[in-house]
Amino acid sequence: MPRYSEERREAVVTKLLPPHKLTLQASAEQEGLSLGTVYKWRNEASAQHRNATSVTSDRG
């Protein structure tokens, strides 16, 4: 099972956001990844963002 760098993961997830706004399917096809991998990476990035936002607002 291949391991991907954090930079690669971030690059793929970034393509899901504006201005690119690729679908999960399109991103997976372009990158040669499974749909499940891209879905997982998106969810992990979303969870990290929620945690970072929570920590920032707690310090308020």
C-alpha positions as CSV (number, residue, x, y, z in Angstrom):
1,M,0.0,0.0,0.0
2,P,1.6,3.3,-1.1
3,R,2.2,6.1,1.4
4,Y,1.6,9.7,0.2
5,S,3.3,12.8,1.6
6,E,1.4,15.4,3.5
7,E,2.2,17.8,0.6
8,R,0.6,15.5,-1.9
9,R,-2.5,15.1,0.3
10,E,-2.8,18.9,0.7
11,A,-2.4,19.4,-3.1
12,V,-5.2,17.0,-3.9
13,V,-7.6,18.4,-1.2
14,T,-6.8,21.9,-2.4
15,K,-8.2,21.0,-5.8
16,L,-11.5,20.3,-4.2
17,L,-11.8,24.0,-3.1
18,P,-12.4,27.2,-5.1
19,P,-11.2,28.2,-7.6
20,H,-10.7,24.6,-8.9
21,K,-13.7,23.0,-7.2
22,L,-13.1,19.6,-8.7
23,T,-15.5,16.8,-7.7
24,L,-14.1,13.9,-5.7
25,Q,-14.4,11.7,-8.7
26,A,-12.6,14.1,-11.0
27,S,-9.8,14.7,-8.5
28,A,-9.3,10.9,-8.0
29,E,-9.2,10.3,-11.7
30,Q,-6.7,13.2,-12.4
31,E,-4.4,12.0,-9.6
32,G,-4.7,8.3,-10.3
33,L,-6.1,7.7,-6.8
34,S,-9.1,5.7,-5.6
35,L,-12.2,7.7,-4.8
36,G,-12.1,6.3,-1.3
37,T,-8.6,7.8,-0.7
38,V,-9.6,11.2,-1.8
39,Y,-12.8,11.1,0.3
40,K,-10.8,10.1,3.3
41,W,-8.2,12.8,2.8
42,R,-11.0,15.4,2.4
43,N,-12.6,14.3,5.7
44,E,-9.3,14.3,7.5
45,A,-8.6,17.8,6.3
46,S,-12.0,18.9,7.3
47,A,-11.6,17.5,10.8
48,Q,-8.2,19.1,11.2
49,H,-9.7,22.5,10.2
50,R,-12.5,22.1,12.8
51,N,-10.0,21.2,15.5
52,A,-7.7,24.2,14.6
53,T,-10.7,26.5,14.6
54,S,-11.8,25.2,18.0
55,V,-8.4,25.7,19.5
56,T,-8.2,29.3,18.2
57,S,-11.7,30.3,19.5
58,D,-10.9,28.8,22.9
59,R,-8.0,31.1,23.3
60,G,-10.1,34.1,22.4
